[in-house]
């Protein structure tokens, strides 16, 4: 039997969370995903790994 496939894409970052993250990004400065994860936890009561944030933002940059 084949293994179940993993989720494709940042499934925890809904539009409202992603918009929240994008508002806190300063152009020209490095992404501080750990700090953003802490802010998401406080604002939305949602645990998100820093790599999830980095992947979501990398996908947004390439799709635009």
Backbone as numpy.savetxt, mean C-alpha at the origin, in Angstrom:
# Nx Ny Nz CAx CAy CAz Cx Cy Cz
-3.31 -32.53 -7.06 -4.14 -31.34 -7.06 -3.26 -30.09 -7.06
-3.54 -29.13 -7.91 -2.72 -27.91 -7.94 -2.92 -27.07 -6.67
-1.86 -26.36 -6.32 -1.93 -25.48 -5.15 -2.81 -24.27 -5.44
-3.39 -23.74 -4.39 -4.17 -22.51 -4.51 -3.21 -21.35 -4.79
-3.56 -20.51 -5.71 -2.70 -19.38 -6.06 -2.85 -18.26 -5.04
-1.79 -17.51 -4.92 -1.79 -16.36 -4.01 -2.59 -15.22 -4.62
-2.94 -14.28 -3.79 -3.68 -13.10 -4.24 -2.83 -12.29 -5.21
-3.46 -11.73 -6.20 -2.76 -10.88 -7.17 -3.05 -9.42 -6.84
-2.01 -8.70 -6.49 -2.18 -7.28 -6.21 -2.41 -7.00 -4.74
-2.40 -5.74 -4.38 -2.56 -5.33 -2.98 -4.02 -5.38 -2.56
-4.50 -6.53 -2.13 -5.91 -6.70 -1.84 -6.39 -5.96 -0.61
-5.50 -5.57 0.28 -5.92 -4.84 1.47 -6.03 -3.33 1.24
-5.39 -2.84 0.23 -5.38 -1.40 -0.02 -6.54 -1.01 -0.92
-7.65 -0.75 -0.30 -8.82 -0.30 -1.05 -8.60 1.15 -1.47
-9.48 1.67 -2.26 -9.32 3.01 -2.82 -9.14 4.07 -1.74
-9.91 3.97 -0.65 -9.80 4.99 0.40 -8.45 4.93 1.11
-7.92 3.73 1.33 -6.61 3.59 1.97 -5.51 4.07 1.03
-5.62 3.71 -0.24 -4.63 4.14 -1.21 -4.62 5.67 -1.38
-5.79 6.28 -1.37 -5.89 7.74 -1.44 -5.24 8.38 -0.21
-5.46 7.79 0.95 -4.86 8.26 2.20 -3.34 8.24 2.10
-2.81 7.15 1.55 -1.36 7.00 1.40 -0.82 8.02 0.41
-1.49 8.17 -0.71 -1.01 9.10 -1.74 -0.98 10.54 -1.26
-1.88 10.92 -0.36 -1.89 12.28 0.17 -0.67 12.55 1.05
-0.10 11.49 1.62 1.02 11.65 2.54 2.38 11.50 1.88
2.39 11.29 0.58 3.66 11.15 -0.13 4.13 12.53 -0.59
5.37 12.82 -0.30 5.96 14.08 -0.72 6.86 13.81 -1.92
6.61 14.47 -3.04 7.47 14.26 -4.22 8.92 14.60 -3.92
9.82 13.77 -4.40 11.24 14.01 -4.19 11.79 13.41 -2.93
10.95 12.89 -2.08 11.41 12.25 -0.84 11.17 10.75 -0.95
12.00 9.96 -0.27 11.81 8.51 -0.32 10.51 8.09 0.37
9.96 6.97 -0.08 8.74 6.45 0.54 9.10 5.81 1.87
8.44 6.22 2.90 8.65 5.64 4.22 7.47 4.73 4.53
7.54 3.53 3.98 6.41 2.59 4.05 6.11 2.18 5.49
7.12 2.07 6.32 6.86 1.70 7.72 6.04 2.77 8.43
6.39 4.01 8.20 5.62 5.11 8.79 4.19 5.14 8.24
4.06 4.90 6.94 2.73 4.86 6.33 1.91 3.71 6.89
2.55 2.56 7.12 1.84 1.42 7.71 1.33 1.76 9.11
2.12 2.49 9.87 1.69 2.91 11.21 0.50 3.87 11.11
0.55 4.81 10.18 -0.56 5.74 10.00 -1.84 5.02 9.57
-1.70 4.04 8.69 -2.86 3.26 8.24 -3.46 2.49 9.41
-2.60 1.91 10.24 -3.08 1.16 11.41 -3.87 2.08 12.35
-3.39 3.30 12.56 -4.08 4.24 13.44 -5.38 4.75 12.83
-5.35 5.07 11.54 -6.51 5.68 10.88 -7.61 4.67 10.55
-7.22 3.50 10.04 -8.20 2.54 9.53 -8.30 1.26 10.37
-7.45 1.12 11.39 -7.40 -0.10 12.20 -7.17 -1.31 11.28
-6.16 -1.18 10.42 -5.87 -2.19 9.40 -4.37 -2.44 9.38
-3.99 -3.71 9.54 -2.58 -4.09 9.48 -2.17 -4.28 8.03
-1.21 -3.51 7.59 -0.70 -3.61 6.22 0.82 -3.68 6.30
1.39 -4.64 5.59 2.85 -4.78 5.56 3.44 -3.67 4.69
4.62 -3.25 5.02 5.27 -2.17 4.28 5.46 -2.51 2.81
5.73 -3.77 2.50 5.91 -4.16 1.10 4.62 -4.05 0.31
3.49 -4.26 0.96 2.20 -4.10 0.30 2.04 -2.66 -0.16
2.43 -1.73 0.69 2.35 -0.31 0.35 3.30 0.01 -0.80
4.54 -0.49 -0.70 5.53 -0.23 -1.74 5.07 -0.79 -3.09
4.51 -1.99 -3.09 4.04 -2.60 -4.34 2.88 -1.82 -4.93
1.97 -1.40 -4.07 0.80 -0.64 -4.56 1.24 0.67 -5.19
2.18 1.35 -4.57 2.66 2.62 -5.11 3.48 2.41 -6.37
4.24 1.34 -6.44 5.02 1.04 -7.64 4.07 0.74 -8.80
2.99 0.05 -8.54 2.01 -0.25 -9.57 1.30 1.00 -10.06
1.03 1.93 -9.17 0.39 3.19 -9.56 1.31 4.01 -10.46
2.59 4.01 -10.17 3.55 4.80 -10.96 3.68 4.26 -12.37
3.69 2.93 -12.50 3.88 2.35 -13.82 2.61 2.40 -14.65
1.44 2.46 -14.01 0.20 2.45 -14.77 -0.19 3.84 -15.27
0.45 4.88 -14.76 0.11 6.24 -15.18 0.94 6.70 -16.34
